[in-house]
């Protein structure tokens, strides 16, 4: 393994100018600097940056880290919960090194070292126990947690004085492995490190988890509301063309869920405990011929209008079945599921418009996937997770003015949701409620009341 592959040259003249940012991204960076006070060495600097799916929160954070933090001598540890997100963040940072110039760096060196960390050899990542001497680490949290004793070798002398921890998809940060890694860094190595969370959906269903999230990122401090570092609303980004204008299409699925549900005691217990359908219930729904035919027919009857389409399936067998039915009707379709080894290759083909018009997935594209030219999203899975629902809707909301290397976004987006028959005791989120609440006029820097009941993120993949 050649560690020189992770050293990137810094020229004397930067190529990327501040004009490459949207105005709201420039506002976010201004607020990041104001909030974290980079020139000072003070404790308890935790904050949450909230930007909708498709608004470029990764790009915004990377620009700030390179332009304002690395130049002040900060070391960076960027944490993610999936191996694929290591690649996404690593590539984003590598592709924007040109905003730096050598004279801006404290030591005036001519390269920046960025190390991707995970146990996945296929991606040419570095194991955590071998990682050292980098300016920026982009790391899968499981690898960091499994090699927690090596963190002391990763941080330089400068990093022990000036360090920024970034948690991508920050709502995961309340989990035990994140908490242990952060605790180890703060207690033993860098007491006053900065903690920045990035998320589009700062929601948890459990009141305890929501309170933990609020406390972790200082949304509430000492019983008083402190707010986010910065937040931009979907409504604002739709108006300026950064996000697409969503067109909601509800479709009756003709599936009598309550009739099936009422005969399954385990499914009822599962719902009352978790607020979601059990794997056994999802499996019964996935085999329902009429429901599946309704989904397929909805696309076939509108395929020219719907264009490039992403379908969120109930489980993995459902994804395979829908794909088979669409292919039988002449649709260029494929699927991405965790059991399939080449799923990332399939997703890449979909991104590059390589002979795939419809992609069916199970949780593979809920978080951290950028496919700007998706015209339509099919939501075939009921959920009570506000976080998951917002992420699914957001996959189609890359607007016509969205900046992307690979494709432009769309002016409008179709959100097609399939509605089953339930009674008043078994209800699920309506995507239209998420869309409408996102378009309400609200103050730019306030959050919902954390004492209300939030929807949990329930994205474990069903077999």
Secondary structure by P-SEA (a helix, b strand, c coil): ccccccbbbbccccccccccccaaaaaaaaaaaaaaccccccccbbbbbbbcccccaaaaaaaaaaccccccbbbbbbbbccaaaaaaaaaaaaacccccccccccccccbbbbbbbcccccccccccccccccccccccaaaaaaaccccccccccccccbbbbbbccccccccaaaaaaaaaaaaccccbbbbbbbccccccccaaaaaaaaaaaccccccccccccbbbbaaaaaaaccccbbbbbbbbcccaaaaaaaacaaaaaaaaacccccaaaaaaaaacaaaaaaaaaaaaaccccccbbbbbcccaaaaaaaaaaaaaaccccccccccccaaaaaaaaaaacccccbbbbccccccccccccccbbbbccccccaaaaaaaaaccccccccccccbbbbcbbbbbbbbccccccbbbbcaaaaaaaaacccccccccccccccccccccccc
